[in-house]
């Protein structure tokens, strides 16, 4: 239920901007319906990525809104849907990086609330564990194991080599294994 409210708020904001309620904006050729489709299609994925990276529900909501705000103001045209999706993920990651620089100013969300946003308890447990590892590992782990991206696609999205992605996946798995071993003790 919470997530539906978040999506509705984002859609409302985007539609207001596109319809010209915010006169500071000069939306290009985007129509309210087009933006609503993109928001509905990608907002769940973007929110999960932001929540795992930021470990704070309110910051994640802000990051999602900022991502779609930048999408509305974007003057670049996308080659295809995958290009558009990768662009949204890249923008969301950059926004999260910027927010992490100032994270000390924001209290962290109770990790138990992560279960409110995921379909199964198992998915929530996996994402809770991902929150415990360093940023550079959690982003590749999230994109590969949760969102289903291939190594080459992740490399393009986050701007590193495929070899670096593989190393981060390996190290991320080792860190998660260490976490699981700690929990078993």
N, C-alpha and C positions, 0 to 999 in steps of 0.2 A: 504494500500500500504506500509506504514512504517513497519508493522509487517512482511510482506513478505520479505522485505529486511533484517530484523533482522534474520529471520529463515535462509535465504540463507547464511548470514555471518556465522552463527553458524554451519551450515552443511559444509560449505567450510572449516572452521577451523578444525572440527572433521575429515573430510575426509583427509585433509593434514596430520594430526597427525597419523591417522591409516595407511596411505600409506607410512609412514616412512619419510616424508619430514623433520619432526622434529626428528633428530637422537638421541636426549636425551631420547626419549620415547622408550619403548619396549612394544608395544601393544601385548596383549595376543592373543587370538584366534578370537578377534573381526574383522569382515570384514567391509569395508566401507559401504556396503549396509545395514548391520545389524544396524550400528550406525545411518545411515540416517533414517531408519525406526523408531528407537526409538526417535530420535530428532523430526521427523515430528509428531509422535504420541503424545508426551508429552510436547513439547516446548511451545505450547500455554498455557497450564495449568500452567506450571512452571513460565512462564513470568507473567501471571496474579497474581499468588501468590506473586512473588517477587515485582511486581509493587505496590501492595496494602501494603505489609509489609514495603517497603523502601520509598514509595512516591517519587521516583525519577527514571525517565525513564532510564537514563544512568547507574545508579547503578543496576537497574533491569536487563538490558542487560548483564552487567558484571556478575551478580549473575547467570543468566541462562548459560552463557558460562562456568563459573567456575563449575557449577553443571554437565554439560555434559563432561567437561574436567575430573572431578573426576570419572565420569561414565566410561570413556575410560580407565583410569588408574586403575579402580577397579579390584581387583583379586578375589573378592567374586562372586560366582555363585548364581543366584536367583532361588528360588523354583518354582515360577510362575510369571505371568505378574503382578498380584497384589503386590507381594513382590517387584518386580522391581519398580513399580510405587510408592509404599510407601517409598522405599529407595531414589528415586529421590526427593520426596517431603521433606523427612527428611534432606537430604543433602542441598537442596535449603533453607530450613528454617534455618539451621545452618549457612550457608553462609550469609544469610540476617542478622542474629543475630550479626555475626562478623562485618558486614558492618555498622550496626546501632551503634556499639560502637564508630565508627569514623565518624558518620553522620555529626557532626558539621563542618567537613571539606568540605562537599558537599552542594551546594545550592539545595533547594527543587524544584521539578518540579511544574509548574503551574497545579493545579488540573484540570483545564479545558481540558488539553491534555489527560486525562484519557479516554475521549469519543472516541478518535481515535482508541482505542484498543478493544472496546467491540461492540458486535453485535447490541445492542439496547441502546437507551438513558436511558431507565429505569435501565438496568444493570449498566451503567456508573454512574447513580445517587446513586445506592445502594453501589457500590464500593467506590465512593467518600465519602459517609457517613462512610463507614468502615474505611477509612483512618483517621478519626477524633478520633477514640477510641484507648485506649492503646493497645500495641502490644499483650499482652497475651489474650486479648479478640478478637482482630481482626483475629488472626490466626484460632481460633476455629470457629468463625463465617464464615470466608471465606471457610474453608474446609467443614463445614456442609451445609451452605445455597447456596453457589455458586458452589462448586465442588461435593456436594451430598454425602459426606461421612457420615457414621453412627457414633454414639458416641463412640462405642467400637473401631472402626477403627481409629478415631482421637486420642483416648487415646494411642493406640499402636504407631502411627506415631510420636506424639510429646512427648511421654514418661511420661504421667501423668495418673492418674486413671480415669475411666469413670465418677465417681462422680465429679471429678474436672472439667472435660469437661462440664458436665451438669451445674455446678455452673457458669463456665465462659460463657456459652451460655446464661444463665439467666441474669447475670450481663451485658453481652454485649447487650442483647435486651433492658435492662433498660437504658443503656447509649445511645443507638440509639433512644429510645423513647424520652429521654431528648433532644437530638439533634433536633428531629423533632418538639418538642414543642417549642424550641428556635426559629426555623425557622418560625413557624406559627405566632409568636409575631411580 
